[in-house]
């Protein structure tokens, strides 16, 4: 009987969760929710976090979705939110999925527009937090020629001269 009720994919807050995972690990597949926040969501929704996502009832999955959508009303501490002192509202909020991506894009565009140091570094694809650039952050192939490669080229040239 339990096999009939098992769902392999469960839709929560606009994301598909894998039914074979535990609820707290399944919630981490939603962008913007980590393991610690997933545990807090399970506790606020009063759902056993060791239960598999596929064994959740319709009512439990709806409760979970409503809890994820309304994290601010659940009385979680502000240090758990991923957007403290939001630029537009000034409040501590927690955003997920597409809202998180749009907020990040808006922040980067604002930094570029005001020509801040961080915005310029983002534009150029360079590190923004003081990391060194002499050895790291080089895109593409390595700079310079390795000795082994040079030796192979010279040997191939000598063979071509002999023929």
LORO-594844 format. One record per residue (C-alpha): z, y, x; residue number from 1. Coordinates in steps of 0.2 Angstrom, whole numbers, plus 5000, padded with zeros to 4 digits. Last residue first. Layout:
residues N
    up  north  east    i
     Z      Y     X  NUM
...
END
This chain:
residues 163
    up  north  east    i
  4779   5066  5318  163
  4791   5071  5332  162
  4793   5089  5324  161
  4797   5082  5307  160
  4811   5071  5314  159
  4818   5086  5323  158
  4818   5097  5307  157
  4827   5083  5297  156
  4840   5082  5311  155
  4843   5101  5310  154
  4844   5101  5291  153
  4857   5087  5292  152
  4867   5097  5305  151
  4867   5112  5294  150
  4874   5102  5280  149
  4888   5095  5290  148
  4892   5112  5297  147
  4895   5119  5280  146
  4884   5134  5275  145
  4892   5150  5268  144
  4898   5155  5251  143
  4902   5141  5239  142
  4892   5139  5224  141
  4895   5148  5207  140
  4910   5160  5204  139
  4922   5165  5217  138
  4939   5168  5209  137
  4949   5162  5225  136
  4947   5165  5243  135
  4946   5184  5246  134
  4951   5189  5228  133
  4969   5188  5229  132
  4979   5189  5213  131
  4985   5205  5206  130
  4985   5202  5188  129
  4968   5206  5182  128
  4957   5194  5192  127
  4939   5198  5192  126
  4926   5195  5179  125
  4918   5213  5181  124
  4922   5218  5163  123
  4939   5210  5164  122
  4943   5220  5180  121
  4937   5236  5172  120
  4948   5233  5157  119
  4963   5229  5168  118
  4961   5245  5177  117
  4960   5255  5161  116
  4943   5262  5156  115
  4949   5268  5138  114
  4934   5258  5131  113
  4937   5243  5142  112
  4955   5241  5137  111
  4951   5243  5119  110
  4938   5230  5120  109
  4950   5218  5128  108
  4963   5221  5115  107
  4950   5219  5101  106
  4944   5202  5109  105
  4962   5196  5110  104
  4965   5201  5092  103
  4949   5192  5086  102
  4954   5176  5095  101
  4971   5176  5087  100
  4965   5180  5070   99
  4952   5166  5072   98
  4966   5152  5074   97
  4984   5159  5073   96
  4994   5175  5073   95
  5012   5177  5075   94
  5019   5194  5072   93
  5032   5206  5080   92
  5028   5224  5073   91
  5019   5239  5080   90
  5006   5238  5067   89
  4990   5241  5076   88
  4995   5237  5094   87
  5006   5222  5089   86
  5024   5224  5096   85
  5025   5206  5101   84
  5010   5195  5097   83
  5014   5176  5101   82
  5029   5175  5091   81
  5044   5164  5098   80
  5053   5179  5105   79
  5054   5186  5088   78
  5067   5173  5082   77
  5061   5163  5067   76
  5066   5169  5050   75
  5053   5160  5039   74
  5046   5175  5032   73
  5036   5179  5048   72
  5028   5161  5049   71
  5019   5163  5032   70
  5002   5154  5036   69
  5011   5140  5045   68
  5024   5138  5032   67
  5011   5138  5018   66
  5001   5124  5027   65
  5016   5113  5030   64
  5021   5115  5012   63
  5003   5110  5007   62
  5004   5095  5019   61
  5020   5090  5011   60
  5014   5091  4994   59
  4998   5081  4998   58
  5009   5067  5006   57
  5010   5066  5024   56
  5006   5048  5031   55
  4991   5054  5041   54
  5001   5067  5050   53
  5012   5053  5057   52
  5031   5056  5055   51
  5041   5060  5070   50
  5042   5079  5065   49
  5051   5075  5049   48
  5047   5088  5037   47
  5059   5102  5031   46
  5046   5116  5031   45
  5057   5126  5042   44
  5061   5112  5054   43
  5043   5106  5055   42
  5037   5125  5059   41
  5051   5126  5072   40
  5044   5110  5080   39
  5027   5116  5080   38
  5032   5133  5088   37
  5040   5123  5102   36
  5024   5112  5104   35
  5012   5126  5104   34
  5003   5135  5090   33
  4990   5148  5093   32
  4975   5138  5090   31
  4979   5123  5078   30
  4979   5107  5088   29
  4997   5110  5092   28
  5001   5105  5074   27
  4996   5087  5077   26
  5009   5086  5091   25
  5023   5092  5079   24
  5017   5080  5065   23
  5015   5064  5075   22
  4997   5059  5079   21
  4987   5046  5070   20
  4981   5058  5057   19
  4971   5070  5068   18
  4973   5088  5062   17
  4958   5097  5055   16
  4961   5116  5055   15
  4960   5129  5042   14
  4979   5131  5039   13
  4981   5112  5037   12
  4967   5099  5034   11
  4972   5081  5037   10
  4960   5069  5045    9
  4963   5050  5047    8
  4972   5049  5030    7
  4984   5035  5026    6
  4988   5032  5008    5
  4978   5016  5006    4
  4987   5009  5022    3
  5004   5012  5014    2
  5000   5000  5000    1
END
